[in-house]
Amino acid sequence: MNRLIISLSLFLLLVFSFMGSIHAQIAQTVTISSSPNPVGSGARALGMGGAFIGVADDATAASWNPAGLIQLETPEVSIVGAYNHRTEDTTYIAYPEASGAQRVSTFEINYFSLAYPFTLLNKNMIVSLNYQHLYDFNKKVGFSFKQSSPALTLDNRIEYEQEGALRTISPAFALQITPRLSMGFTLNFWNDPLDDNAWESTQHFTGKGIFTIYPIAVRADIKDRYEMKGFNYHLGFLWDINSTFTLGGVFKAPFSAEIKYYHEFAEYITYPTLQGYDVVFKKHSSEAQTLDMPMSYGLGLAVRLSDALTLDADIYRTEWEDYVLHHADGTEWNPITGARQNESNIGATTQIRVGGEYLIILEKMIVPIRAGIFYDPEPAEENPDVFWGISLGSGIVYKGIVADIAYQYRFGRDVRTATVGGADSRQDVDQHTVYMSLIYHF
C-alpha cells in the first residue's frame, strides 16, 4: 500500500504539472478574436477595405482620422451594427484526434455617434461624442485527445470558452486651420458605462482512464476574468493638397491600462475502486496588473478622380513589441506568446489597404458602389501571421438619410500557432463580417 501511495503522489504531481502547463499557456495570453490591429468603424469604410484615413468624411472619422470630422456640414447622428462569423480550423500536431473546426458568431452595436459642426472666431469646428466597440474576445474551442504512458492512460476532453469586449467612450474635436488643412483629436476613455470593459474565460478539463490497474477520473475547472480601464488619444490631420489629392494622417497614442485579474481553479481526482484517495484542490486569487497597449500610426492618400469616383490607399503600422502584461510581482509577460517578455520575439505589423467608391447619382438619390482589398497581418512569434481580405459595399443616400451595408471576408492560412500540452498547432482562419450603418442629418 505504501508503494501505491507513493505512485499516487507521483501521479498527482504529473496531473497538476500537466494542468498547470496548459493553464499557464492560456492565462498569460490576451486572445483577441477579431483583428488585433486598431482600426476604425462604419459600413462605408469597411466597404472600401478599411482604406479611409485620407477620406474620413462621416462621423466614424473620430475612429479613423478625427481631422476628417471637419468635412461634416450638418449635425448628424449615426449607428453601426456588426455581425461576425468566424471559423478556426485547428490542426494539433501531437494530438491529431483533437483537430477540427470551431465556429463563433456574434452581433453587437459597433458604433454610435453624435456630431455637431459650428463656427467660432471665423473658424469651422466640430465636436462629436462616440461609442465604439473596439476588440472582440469571443472564442470557443473544444477537443479531445489521449495521454498514454506505461503507467497511465487517459482519454481527455478540454472545453474552452472566452467572451467579452473592449469599448470606448470617445469625445472628439476638429478644427479647420486653413481652407486646406484641418486638425483633430479623439479622447478615448476605455470604460463602458453600459457594460463591463472586460473579458472572461472558462476552461473545463475532464479525463478518464487507468492508472496502473486502477480506474481514475480527473476534472479541472478554471475561470479567469480581466477587467480593464485606461485612457489614450488619437491625433489626426487632413490636407487637401489640391482638388484631386488629399493626404490624411493619424497617430494613436500608447497607454498603460489598469487590469483587475481574478482567477479560480478547482481540480477533482477520483478513484472509483479505492476509498480514501480522492483529492479535491481549490484556489482563488486576484491581482492588480498593468497592460501596456502599443502605439500605432498611419497615412492615407485619397484621390478624387471625379465627383463620382474616389480611391484611397492607406498604410498603417502598430508597434506590437511594446505590448506587455505586467504582473504585481514585477514580472513581464508577452500577451501574444504567453511567455516572458524577454523570451518573446514579437515585431511590428504593417497593414496596407486599398479601396474605392463610385457614386451612381440619380435624380432623387445616390447609390454608392464600394470595394477594397487589404493586407492585415497579426503579431506572432518571430514573423507576423499573414491575413488578407476583400470587401464589398453599397447603400443609399436619400435626403437627410444615409443607409450603408458592407461585407468583408478576412482569412489566414497556417496562422495563430498555439501550444497544447507542449505540442504546436496551427489554424486556418476564415472571418465573415457584415456592417450596417444608418446616418441621419438634421
TAURQUI-V623270 format. One record per residue. N is the residue number from 1. RES is the residue in one small letter. PHI is phi as a letter, one per 20 degrees, with the letter a starting at -180 (NA if undefined). PSI is psi in whole degrees, 0 to 359 (none if undefined). BURIAL is b if it has 24 or more other ideal C-beta (glycine too) atoms within 12 Angstrom, else e. Layout:
[[N & RES & PHI & PSI & BURIAL] [N & RES & PHI & PSI & BURIAL]]
This chain:
[[1 & m & NA & 324 & e] [2 & n & f & 319 & e] [3 & r & f & 320 & e] [4 & l & f & 317 & e] [5 & i & f & 317 & e] [6 & i & f & 317 & e] [7 & s & f & 318 & b] [8 & l & f & 321 & b] [9 & s & f & 316 & e] [10 & l & f & 320 & e] [11 & f & f & 318 & b] [12 & l & g & 318 & b] [13 & l & f & 320 & e] [14 & l & f & 314 & b] [15 & v & f & 313 & b] [16 & f & f & 323 & b] [17 & s & f & 317 & e] [18 & f & f & 313 & b] [19 & m & f & 321 & b] [20 & g & f & 321 & b] [21 & s & f & 319 & e] [22 & i & f & 315 & b] [23 & h & f & 319 & b] [24 & a & f & 321 & b] [25 & q & f & 324 & b] [26 & i & e & 317 & b] [27 & a & f & 329 & b] [28 & q & e & 355 & b] [29 & t & e & 152 & b] [30 & v & d & 96 & b] [31 & t & e & 100 & b] [32 & i & e & 122 & b] [33 & s & e & 325 & b] [34 & s & f & 180 & b] [35 & s & g & 128 & b] [36 & p & f & 348 & b] [37 & n & f & 135 & b] [38 & p & f & 110 & b] [39 & v & c & 174 & b] [40 & g & e & 197 & b] [41 & s & c & 181 & b] [42 & g & o & 138 & b] [43 & a & f & 327 & b] [44 & r & f & 311 & b] [45 & a & f & 318 & b] [46 & l & f & 320 & b] [47 & g & f & 335 & b] [48 & m & e & 19 & b] [49 & g & m & 15 & b] [50 & g & m & 11 & b] [51 & a & e & 90 & b] [52 & f & b & 357 & b] [53 & i & f & 323 & b] [54 & g & e & 353 & b] [55 & v & d & 291 & b] [56 & a & k & 54 & b] [57 & d & d & 28 & b] [58 & d & c & 184 & b] [59 & a & f & 338 & b] [60 & t & f & 357 & b] [61 & a & g & 333 & b] [62 & a & g & 333 & b] [63 & s & e & 338 & b] [64 & w & e & 303 & b] [65 & n & b & 99 & b] [66 & p & f & 338 & b] [67 & a & f & 333 & b] [68 & g & f & 344 & b] [69 & l & g & 333 & b] [70 & i & f & 343 & b] [71 & q & f & 349 & b] [72 & l & f & 127 & b] [73 & e & d & 340 & e] [74 & t & c & 156 & e] [75 & p & f & 147 & e] [76 & e & b & 156 & b] [77 & v & c & 140 & b] [78 & s & b & 154 & b] [79 & i & b & 142 & b] [80 & v & c & 128 & b] [81 & g & d & 148 & b] [82 & a & c & 133 & b] [83 & y & d & 131 & b] [84 & n & c & 136 & b] [85 & h & c & 123 & b] [86 & r & c & 136 & b] [87 & t & d & 127 & b] [88 & e & d & 110 & b] [89 & d & e & 107 & b] [90 & t & d & 137 & b] [91 & t & d & 118 & b] [92 & y & e & 122 & b] [93 & i & f & 310 & e] [94 & a & e & 340 & e] [95 & y & c & 72 & b] [96 & p & f & 335 & e] [97 & e & f & 342 & e] [98 & a & e & 349 & b] [99 & s & f & 149 & b] [100 & g & q & 178 & e] [101 & a & e & 142 & e] [102 & q & c & 142 & b] [103 & r & c & 140 & e] [104 & v & c & 136 & b] [105 & s & c & 141 & e] [106 & t & b & 157 & b] [107 & f & c & 134 & e] [108 & e & b & 162 & b] [109 & i & f & 114 & b] [110 & n & e & 331 & b] [111 & y & b & 145 & b] [112 & f & b & 138 & b] [113 & s & b & 153 & b] [114 & l & c & 129 & b] [115 & a & c & 140 & b] [116 & y & c & 109 & b] [117 & p & e & 150 & b] [118 & f & b & 171 & e] [119 & t & c & 133 & e] [120 & l & b & 129 & e] [121 & l & l & 40 & e] [122 & n & m & 23 & e] [123 & k & d & 135 & e] [124 & n & f & 132 & b] [125 & m & c & 167 & b] [126 & i & b & 143 & b] [127 & v & c & 150 & b] [128 & s & b & 155 & b] [129 & l & c & 129 & b] [130 & n & c & 146 & b] [131 & y & c & 126 & b] [132 & q & c & 135 & b] [133 & h & e & 109 & b] [134 & l & e & 308 & b] [135 & y & c & 139 & b] [136 & d & d & 131 & b] [137 & f & d & 9 & b] [138 & n & f & 127 & b] [139 & k & b & 145 & b] [140 & k & b & 126 & b] [141 & v & c & 136 & b] [142 & g & b & 132 & b] [143 & f & b & 159 & b] [144 & s & d & 149 & b] [145 & f & b & 166 & b] [146 & k & d & 144 & e] [147 & q & d & 137 & b] [148 & s & b & 134 & e] [149 & s & b & 171 & e] [150 & p & g & 327 & e] [151 & a & d & 348 & e] [152 & l & c & 135 & b] [153 & t & c & 125 & e] [154 & l & c & 134 & b] [155 & d & e & 115 & b] [156 & n & d & 155 & b] [157 & r & b & 131 & b] [158 & i & d & 128 & b] [159 & e & d & 119 & b] [160 & y & c & 130 & b] [161 & e & c & 135 & b] [162 & q & c & 140 & b] [163 & e & b & 159 & b] [164 & g & p & 179 & b] [165 & a & a & 161 & b] [166 & l & d & 132 & b] [167 & r & c & 161 & b] [168 & t & c & 151 & b] [169 & i & d & 124 & b] [170 & s & c & 96 & b] [171 & p & f & 146 & b] [172 & a & c & 158 & b] [173 & f & b & 142 & b] [174 & a & c & 148 & b] [175 & l & c & 134 & b] [176 & q & e & 107 & b] [177 & i & f & 311 & e] [178 & t & c & 171 & e] [179 & p & g & 340 & e] [180 & r & d & 352 & e] [181 & l & c & 129 & b] [182 & s & c & 151 & b] [183 & m & c & 154 & b] [184 & g & b & 164 & b] [185 & f & b & 155 & b] [186 & t & c & 133 & b] [187 & l & d & 125 & b] [188 & n & d & 115 & b] [189 & f & d & 109 & b] [190 & w & e & 70 & b] [191 & n & b & 106 & b] [192 & d & e & 115 & b] [193 & p & f & 343 & e] [194 & l & e & 339 & e] [195 & d & b & 169 & e] [196 & d & f & 138 & e] [197 & n & e & 84 & b] [198 & a & b & 163 & b] [199 & w & c & 152 & b] [200 & e & c & 138 & b] [201 & s & c & 145 & b] [202 & t & c & 139 & b] [203 & q & c & 129 & b] [204 & h & c & 123 & b] [205 & f & d & 129 & b] [206 & t & c & 143 & b] [207 & g & b & 139 & b] [208 & k & c & 140 & b] [209 & g & r & 209 & b] [210 & i & c & 129 & e] [211 & f & d & 115 & b] [212 & t & l & 260 & e] [213 & i & d & 8 & e] [214 & y & d & 129 & e] [215 & p & f & 146 & e] [216 & i & b & 148 & b] [217 & a & c & 136 & b] [218 & v & c & 136 & b] [219 & r & c & 138 & b] [220 & a & c & 139 & b] [221 & d & c & 126 & b] [222 & i & c & 132 & b] [223 & k & c & 128 & b] [224 & d & c & 136 & b] [225 & r & c & 135 & b] [226 & y & c & 125 & b] [227 & e & d & 131 & b] [228 & m & c & 140 & b] [229 & k & c & 145 & b] [230 & g & a & 182 & b] [231 & f & b & 137 & b] [232 & n & b & 182 & b] [233 & y & b & 159 & b] [234 & h & d & 140 & b] [235 & l & c & 139 & b] [236 & g & b & 157 & b] [237 & f & c & 155 & b] [238 & l & c & 121 & b] [239 & w & c & 112 & b] [240 & d & e & 97 & b] [241 & i & f & 315 & e] [242 & n & b & 194 & e] [243 & s & f & 347 & e] [244 & t & d & 317 & e] [245 & f & d & 137 & e] [246 & t & c & 131 & b] [247 & l & d & 128 & b] [248 & g & c & 150 & b] [249 & g & b & 150 & b] [250 & v & b & 144 & b] [251 & f & c & 125 & b] [252 & k & d & 115 & b] [253 & a & f & 145 & b] [254 & p & f & 161 & b] [255 & f & a & 163 & b] [256 & s & d & 120 & b] [257 & a & e & 145 & b] [258 & e & e & 130 & b] [259 & i & c & 128 & b] [260 & k & d & 118 & b] [261 & y & d & 128 & b] [262 & y & c & 134 & b] [263 & h & c & 134 & b] [264 & e & c & 135 & e] [265 & f & c & 132 & b] [266 & a & b & 133 & b] [267 & e & c & 140 & b] [268 & y & c & 126 & b] [269 & i & c & 123 & b] [270 & t & c & 136 & b] [271 & y & d & 100 & b] [272 & p & g & 331 & e] [273 & t & d & 2 & e] [274 & l & c & 132 & e] [275 & q & e & 137 & e] [276 & g & n & 2 & e] [277 & y & d & 2 & e] [278 & d & f & 146 & e] [279 & v & c & 136 & b] [280 & v & c & 128 & e] [281 & f & c & 127 & e] [282 & k & c & 148 & e] [283 & k & b & 135 & e] [284 & h & c & 138 & e] [285 & s & b & 162 & e] [286 & s & b & 159 & e] [287 & e & b & 142 & b] [288 & a & e & 122 & e] [289 & q & c & 169 & b] [290 & t & c & 132 & b] [291 & l & d & 116 & b] [292 & d & e & 117 & b] [293 & m & e & 138 & b] [294 & p & e & 159 & b] [295 & m & e & 158 & b] [296 & s & b & 158 & b] [297 & y & a & 154 & b] [298 & g & a & 165 & b] [299 & l & c & 147 & b] [300 & g & c & 136 & b] [301 & l & d & 117 & b] [302 & a & d & 139 & b] [303 & v & c & 115 & b] [304 & r & e & 100 & b] [305 & l & f & 339 & e] [306 & s & a & 180 & e] [307 & d & f & 341 & e] [308 & a & d & 335 & e] [309 & l & d & 124 & e] [310 & t & c & 134 & b] [311 & l & d & 153 & b] [312 & d & b & 143 & b] [313 & a & c & 128 & b] [314 & d & d & 147 & b] [315 & i & c & 134 & b] [316 & y & b & 136 & b] [317 & r & c & 140 & b] [318 & t & c & 130 & b] [319 & e & e & 78 & b] [320 & w & f & 346 & b] [321 & e & f & 345 & b] [322 & d & e & 11 & b] [323 & y & e & 106 & b] [324 & v & c & 138 & b] [325 & l & d & 118 & b] [326 & h & e & 123 & b] [327 & h & e & 164 & e] [328 & a & f & 334 & e] [329 & d & e & 3 & e] [330 & g & n & 352 & e] [331 & t & f & 151 & e] [332 & e & d & 130 & b] [333 & w & c & 150 & b] [334 & n & e & 119 & b] [335 & p & f & 347 & b] [336 & i & e & 314 & b] [337 & t & e & 336 & b] [338 & g & m & 5 & b] [339 & a & d & 171 & e] [340 & r & f & 150 & e] [341 & q & f & 320 & b] [342 & n & f & 354 & e] [343 & e & d & 1 & e] [344 & s & d & 149 & b] [345 & n & c & 81 & e] [346 & i & d & 130 & b] [347 & g & d & 179 & b] [348 & a & f & 159 & b] [349 & t & d & 149 & b] [350 & t & c & 119 & b] [351 & q & e & 148 & b] [352 & i & c & 126 & b] [353 & r & c & 134 & b] [354 & v & c & 131 & b] [355 & g & b & 175 & b] [356 & g & b & 168 & b] [357 & e & b & 131 & b] [358 & y & c & 129 & b] [359 & l & d & 122 & b] [360 & i & e & 106 & e] [361 & i & e & 110 & e] [362 & l & d & 182 & e] [363 & e & f & 318 & e] [364 & k & d & 359 & e] [365 & m & b & 168 & e] [366 & i & c & 134 & b] [367 & v & d & 112 & b] [368 & p & e & 148 & b] [369 & i & c & 125 & b] [370 & r & c & 153 & b] [371 & a & b & 156 & b] [372 & g & a & 162 & b] [373 & i & c & 156 & b] [374 & f & b & 155 & b] [375 & y & d & 119 & b] [376 & d & c & 71 & b] [377 & p & f & 152 & b] [378 & e & d & 145 & b] [379 & p & f & 140 & b] [380 & a & b & 166 & b] [381 & e & g & 129 & b] [382 & e & m & 298 & e] [383 & n & c & 143 & e] [384 & p & f & 149 & b] [385 & d & f & 137 & b] [386 & v & e & 122 & b] [387 & f & c & 140 & b] [388 & w & c & 166 & b] [389 & g & a & 159 & b] [390 & i & c & 158 & b] [391 & s & b & 155 & b] [392 & l & c & 150 & b] [393 & g & b & 161 & b] [394 & s & b & 192 & b] [395 & g & r & 200 & b] [396 & i & b & 139 & b] [397 & v & d & 117 & b] [398 & y & c & 113 & e] [399 & k & l & 240 & e] [400 & g & e & 12 & e] [401 & i & d & 132 & e] [402 & v & c & 122 & b] [403 & a & c & 128 & b] [404 & d & c & 153 & b] [405 & i & b & 145 & b] [406 & a & b & 149 & b] [407 & y & c & 135 & b] [408 & q & c & 136 & b] [409 & y & d & 121 & b] [410 & r & c & 135 & b] [411 & f & b & 153 & b] [412 & g & b & 147 & b] [413 & r & c & 135 & e] [414 & d & l & 54 & e] [415 & v & c & 179 & b] [416 & r & l & 51 & b] [417 & t & g & 131 & b] [418 & a & c & 173 & b] [419 & t & c & 130 & b] [420 & v & c & 118 & b] [421 & g & m & 29 & b] [422 & g & n & 5 & e] [423 & a & c & 146 & e] [424 & d & f & 161 & e] [425 & s & b & 169 & b] [426 & r & b & 160 & b] [427 & q & c & 150 & b] [428 & d & d & 124 & b] [429 & v & d & 132 & b] [430 & d & c & 125 & b] [431 & q & c & 127 & b] [432 & h & d & 127 & b] [433 & t & c & 135 & b] [434 & v & c & 125 & b] [435 & y & d & 140 & b] [436 & m & c & 124 & b] [437 & s & d & 146 & b] [438 & l & c & 124 & b] [439 & i & c & 134 & b] [440 & y & c & 123 & e] [441 & h & e & 128 & e] [442 & f & f & none & e]]
